[in-house]
Amino acid sequence: MRVLDFGSSPRASSSLDFKLRWGATTQPIPSYIYQVRGKPPILDASGAMVQRLVHFWQRVPRPVADAFGPEVCRRWLV
């Protein structure tokens, strides 16, 4: 095997740091945001709103996270 896809991670995140320690290299992946109205959202991992959502998600009970997690990822993260 010559190539292993580690998957995507936000810049300056702990998951990216972990992958880089295992020898991963970064490649920019273009992404497009369909804007219905107004300004496009700010997708900054260190932003206050994102931090609040992460804080909330860490406290969601495991069965709820297991049930809704895949849908949340499909709609909001990918």
Secondary structure, 3 states (H helix, E strand, C coil): CCCCCCCCCCCCCHHHHHHHHCCCCCCCCCCCCCCCCCCCCCCCCCCHHHHHHHHHHHCCCHHHHHHHHHHHHHHHHC
